[in-house]
Amino acid sequence: MRDRWEYHPGERAVQARAGVLDRADRVARIVTRDIEDVAAAFLAAQPMLVIGWADPGGRVWCSVVAGPPGFARATGPRTVTVAAQAPAGDPLAGLRGGDPIGLLAIEPATRRRMRLNGVARTAVDGSLVVEADEVLSNCPKYI
């Protein structure tokens, strides 16, 4: 498993044609598998998390979960635990272990955000656990 993110060869070909290889290389350097300390602290301070995934039928879903700061936290260098349950009737309740998932923590006042893509599983206590494949912090420019 790689420690740094890499583009698919087809993506590299498109980037070359578009003349943006340098820009793409800069972006690739900010995507990691590890949750850095500053990202972990940011995540733990957030009262809301947006979760996205696709169900077995290929339908894409998005849910918002909330709780007191610390309800979502890094519990390892590549692991996030979310101690929140989906509201009744929310498709998030159908999430299965091994499903690909995306998390987004946003701080609207500062426009800071953190994205994490990985694989979901459910802990014994019902918490959502995500093993990270890609972690990145996004600049506030486009919010």
C-alpha positions in Angstrom: 0.0 0.0 0.0 1.4 3.4 -0.9 2.1 6.1 1.7 1.6 9.0 -0.8 -1.2 9.3 -3.3 -0.6 8.6 -7.0 -2.5 9.5 -10.1 -3.7 6.7 -12.4 -1.7 6.6 -15.7 -4.8 7.8 -17.6 -5.1 10.8 -15.3 -1.4 11.6 -15.9 -2.0 11.5 -19.7 -4.9 13.9 -19.4 -3.0 16.2 -17.2 -0.1 16.3 -19.7 -2.4 17.1 -22.5 -3.9 19.9 -20.5 -0.5 21.2 -19.5 -1.1 21.0 -15.8 1.3 18.3 -14.7 3.1 20.7 -12.3 -0.1 21.7 -10.6 -1.2 18.0 -10.4 2.1 17.1 -8.8 1.6 19.8 -6.1 -1.8 18.5 -5.3 -0.6 14.9 -5.2 1.9 15.8 -2.5 -0.8 16.9 -0.1 -2.8 13.7 -0.2 -1.5 11.1 2.3 -2.8 8.0 4.1 -1.8 9.2 7.5 -3.9 11.6 9.6 -1.4 14.3 10.6 -1.6 15.8 14.1 -3.1 19.1 12.9 -5.8 17.2 10.9 -6.6 15.1 13.9 -7.0 18.1 16.1 -9.2 19.8 13.5 -11.4 16.8 13.2 -11.8 16.4 17.0 -13.0 20.0 17.2 -15.8 19.7 14.8 -19.5 19.2 15.8 -20.6 17.9 12.4 -19.4 15.5 9.7 -20.6 14.8 6.2 -20.4 11.2 5.1 -20.7 10.0 1.5 -20.8 6.5 0.1 -22.5 4.3 -2.6 -25.0 1.6 -1.7 -24.8 -1.9 -3.2 -27.1 -0.7 -6.0 -24.7 2.0 -6.9 -26.8 4.9 -5.6 -24.7 7.6 -4.0 -25.8 8.9 -0.6 -24.8 11.7 1.7 -25.6 12.0 5.4 -24.7 14.5 8.1 -23.9 13.3 11.6 -23.4 15.6 14.5 -22.3 15.5 18.1 -20.2 17.3 20.7 -16.7 18.0 19.6 -14.7 14.8 19.8 -17.5 12.6 18.6 -15.4 12.1 15.4 -11.7 11.6 16.2 -8.5 10.0 14.9 -8.0 6.9 16.9 -4.8 5.9 15.0 -2.5 7.2 12.4 -4.9 5.9 9.7 -8.1 5.4 11.6 -11.1 7.7 12.4 -13.9 6.6 14.8 -17.3 8.4 14.6 -19.4 7.9 17.7 -22.7 8.9 16.2 -25.6 6.9 14.9 -27.6 7.6 11.8 -31.0 9.1 12.3 -34.0 6.8 11.9 -34.6 6.1 8.2 -31.2 7.5 7.1 -29.5 5.4 4.4 -26.3 5.5 6.5 -27.8 2.8 8.6 -27.4 0.5 5.6 -23.6 1.0 5.4 -21.8 -2.3 5.5 -18.4 -3.2 6.6 -15.9 -3.0 3.8 -17.8 -0.3 1.9 -15.8 2.6 0.5 -16.7 5.8 2.3 -15.8 9.5 2.3 -15.8 11.9 5.2 -15.8 15.6 5.1 -15.3 17.9 8.2 -16.0 21.5 7.5 -15.5 24.6 9.8 -17.7 27.2 8.1 -16.5 30.2 10.1 -12.9 29.7 8.8 -13.7 27.7 5.6 -11.2 25.0 6.6 -12.0 21.5 5.7 -10.5 18.0 5.8 -11.4 15.1 3.5 -10.8 11.4 4.2 -11.6 8.6 1.9 -11.3 5.0 3.1 -13.1 1.8 4.0 -15.9 1.6 6.6 -16.6 -0.9 9.3 -18.7 -0.9 12.4 -17.2 -1.3 15.9 -18.7 -3.5 18.5 -20.2 -0.5 20.3 -21.9 0.6 17.0 -19.4 3.4 16.2 -18.4 3.9 12.6 -14.7 3.2 12.0 -12.9 4.3 8.8 -9.5 3.1 7.7 -8.0 5.9 5.6 -6.7 5.5 2.1 -6.6 9.2 1.3 -6.4 12.2 3.7 -6.2 15.8 2.7 -6.9 19.2 4.0 -8.4 21.6 1.5 -7.7 25.3 1.3 -10.6 27.7 1.9 -10.3 29.3 -1.5 -13.4 27.6 -3.1 -15.8 27.8 -0.1 
